[in-house]
Amino acid sequence: MKTTTIRPLEDHVCFSTYTTVHAIQRLYQPTLTAHRLTYPQYLVLVALYATPPRAVTVKTLSTQLNLSTGTLTPVLQRMTQAGLITRHRNPQDERSILLTLTPQGTATRLALNDLPDLLTAKGGLNQSEWAQLTQLMTKLMTNLTR
């Protein structure tokens, strides 16, 4: 008869990932709140800033952030109302919406450029460990989202 070893909670990478993500969001929250942003809105700013001045479709951004368009649309509506992004119909395809950062959105993104430094400072990892962690997390994310 085969003996099965039951893994304790701390041996589940999904648990450590889940709690780490929440800890990062709590660490970022005071700064994001000061800029009247949510974490998903911050991610939108980061993604859109990486592609200026080119407009990005909602579908492209949805894929890049791994968020459904149903989840992303209300985020984008609030960001448009706040003056951070513009949304307009794609002249080549009336069914798609193009997104661009406004000057205010660009300024907000630049103001938050050092936000990841909070994580680096508190994370207790050296530069090599950060590089390795980033590489492994990217590999895991890529493999799981295929």
ZAZA-164978 format. One record per residue (C-alpha): residue number from 1; residue in one letter; chain; x, y, z. Coordinates in Angstrom, 2 decimals, decimal comma, padded with zeros to 5 digits, always signed. Layout:
REM ZAZA-164978
R   i aa ch      xx      yy      zz
R NUM  A  A       X       Y       Z
...
//
This chain:
REM ZAZA-164978
R   i aa ch      xx      yy      zz
R   1  M  A +000,00 +000,00 +000,00
R   2  K  A +001,35 +003,40 -001,01
R   3  T  A +001,79 +005,96 +001,75
R   4  T  A +000,77 +009,48 +000,81
R   5  T  A +002,44 +012,41 +002,48
R   6  I  A +000,09 +015,29 +003,06
R   7  R  A +001,74 +018,62 +002,30
R   8  P  A +001,42 +021,27 +004,99
R   9  L  A +000,18 +024,73 +004,05
R  10  E  A +003,65 +026,27 +003,98
R  11  D  A +004,70 +023,77 +001,29
R  12  H  A +002,08 +025,06 -001,16
R  13  V  A +003,60 +027,60 -003,56
R  14  C  A +000,06 +028,82 -004,32
R  15  F  A -000,32 +029,85 -000,66
R  16  S  A +002,99 +031,72 -000,47
R  17  T  A +002,22 +033,42 -003,79
R  18  Y  A -001,29 +034,38 -002,66
R  19  T  A -000,12 +035,84 +000,65
R  20  T  A +002,84 +037,60 -001,00
R  21  V  A +000,58 +039,30 -003,55
R  22  H  A -001,67 +040,57 -000,75
R  23  A  A +001,35 +041,77 +001,24
R  24  I  A +002,66 +043,68 -001,78
R  25  Q  A -000,72 +045,30 -002,33
R  26  R  A -000,86 +046,33 +001,35
R  27  L  A +002,67 +047,77 +001,06
R  28  Y  A +001,71 +049,79 -002,04
R  29  Q  A -001,72 +050,85 -000,77
R  30  P  A -000,81 +054,05 +001,12
R  31  T  A +001,07 +055,44 -001,89
R  32  L  A -001,65 +054,39 -004,33
R  33  T  A -004,34 +055,87 -002,10
R  34  A  A -002,45 +059,18 -002,00
R  35  H  A -002,68 +059,20 -005,81
R  36  R  A -006,33 +058,05 -005,74
R  37  L  A -005,50 +054,80 -007,51
R  38  T  A -006,29 +051,14 -007,06
R  39  Y  A -003,70 +048,46 -007,75
R  40  P  A -005,31 +047,48 -011,10
R  41  Q  A -005,31 +051,14 -012,14
R  42  Y  A -001,60 +051,34 -011,30
R  43  L  A -000,96 +048,31 -013,50
R  44  V  A -002,85 +049,98 -016,36
R  45  L  A -000,65 +053,09 -016,01
R  46  V  A +002,50 +050,96 -016,04
R  47  A  A +001,38 +049,00 -019,10
R  48  L  A +000,23 +052,05 -021,08
R  49  Y  A +003,36 +054,04 -020,22
R  50  A  A +005,50 +051,27 -021,69
R  51  T  A +003,96 +051,86 -025,15
R  52  P  A +003,67 +055,65 -025,61
R  53  P  A +002,65 +057,44 -027,68
R  54  R  A +001,02 +054,52 -029,46
R  55  A  A -002,58 +053,78 -028,56
R  56  V  A -003,34 +050,29 -027,25
R  57  T  A -006,59 +048,39 -027,69
R  58  V  A -008,57 +047,26 -024,69
R  59  K  A -008,16 +043,69 -025,93
R  60  T  A -004,36 +044,03 -026,05
R  61  L  A -004,26 +045,54 -022,56
R  62  S  A -006,62 +042,84 -021,29
R  63  T  A -004,28 +040,16 -022,60
R  64  Q  A -001,19 +041,90 -021,27
R  65  L  A -002,63 +042,26 -017,76
R  66  N  A -004,37 +038,88 -017,86
R  67  L  A -007,68 +040,54 -016,92
R  68  S  A -010,98 +039,94 -018,67
R  69  T  A -012,41 +042,88 -020,57
R  70  G  A -015,40 +042,69 -018,22
R  71  T  A -013,08 +043,26 -015,26
R  72  L  A -010,96 +045,84 -017,04
R  73  T  A -013,75 +048,01 -018,49
R  74  P  A -014,95 +049,55 -015,17
R  75  V  A -011,32 +050,23 -014,21
R  76  L  A -010,80 +052,05 -017,50
R  77  Q  A -014,05 +053,99 -017,11
R  78  R  A -012,94 +055,28 -013,70
R  79  M  A -009,50 +056,17 -015,08
R  80  T  A -011,12 +058,08 -017,96
R  81  Q  A -013,34 +060,00 -015,51
R  82  A  A -010,23 +060,81 -013,44
R  83  G  A -008,49 +062,22 -016,52
R  84  L  A -005,71 +059,61 -016,56
R  85  I  A -006,48 +057,99 -019,92
R  86  T  A -008,47 +058,65 -023,06
R  87  R  A -010,66 +056,07 -024,76
R  88  H  A -011,78 +056,38 -028,34
R  89  R  A -013,02 +054,15 -031,13
R  90  N  A -010,40 +052,62 -033,40
R  91  P  A -010,83 +054,19 -036,85
R  92  Q  A -009,63 +050,92 -038,44
R  93  D  A -012,08 +048,80 -036,42
R  94  E  A -015,15 +050,47 -034,93
R  95  R  A -015,63 +047,51 -032,58
R  96  S  A -012,39 +048,15 -030,68
R  97  I  A -011,47 +050,90 -028,24
R  98  L  A -008,05 +052,55 -028,22
R  99  L  A -006,44 +053,72 -024,98
R 100  T  A -003,78 +056,36 -024,44
R 101  L  A -002,35 +058,06 -021,39
R 102  T  A -003,22 +061,71 -020,88
R 103  P  A -000,56 +064,15 -019,68
R 104  Q  A -002,05 +063,73 -016,19
R 105  G  A -001,80 +059,94 -016,52
R 106  T  A +001,81 +060,23 -017,63
R 107  A  A +002,62 +062,52 -014,71
R 108  T  A +000,97 +060,11 -012,26
R 109  R  A +002,90 +057,18 -013,72
R 110  L  A +006,16 +059,09 -013,39
R 111  A  A +005,30 +060,07 -009,80
R 112  L  A +004,87 +056,36 -009,00
R 113  N  A +008,06 +055,26 -010,72
R 114  D  A +009,79 +054,48 -007,41
R 115  L  A +006,89 +052,45 -005,98
R 116  P  A +008,63 +049,10 -006,62
R 117  D  A +011,56 +050,37 -004,52
R 118  L  A +009,33 +049,92 -001,45
R 119  L  A +009,20 +046,21 -002,23
R 120  T  A +012,91 +045,99 -002,95
R 121  A  A +013,76 +047,74 +000,32
R 122  K  A +011,43 +045,60 +002,41
R 123  G  A +011,84 +042,31 +000,54
R 124  G  A +015,24 +041,40 +001,96
R 125  L  A +016,55 +039,98 -001,32
R 126  N  A +019,80 +040,92 -003,00
R 127  Q  A +019,99 +041,96 -006,65
R 128  S  A +020,77 +038,44 -007,86
R 129  E  A +017,87 +036,98 -005,87
R 130  W  A +015,48 +039,61 -007,30
R 131  A  A +016,62 +038,75 -010,82
R 132  Q  A +016,17 +035,03 -010,18
R 133  L  A +012,77 +035,51 -008,55
R 134  T  A +011,58 +037,69 -011,43
R 135  Q  A +012,80 +035,17 -013,99
R 136  L  A +011,15 +032,21 -012,23
R 137  M  A +007,86 +034,04 -011,61
R 138  T  A +007,73 +035,13 -015,25
R 139  K  A +008,39 +031,56 -016,37
R 140  L  A +005,68 +030,20 -014,05
R 141  M  A +003,19 +032,87 -015,16
R 142  T  A +003,91 +032,21 -018,83
R 143  N  A +003,52 +028,46 -018,44
R 144  L  A +000,29 +028,72 -016,45
R 145  T  A -001,38 +031,26 -018,74
R 146  R  A -000,73 +029,47 -022,03
//
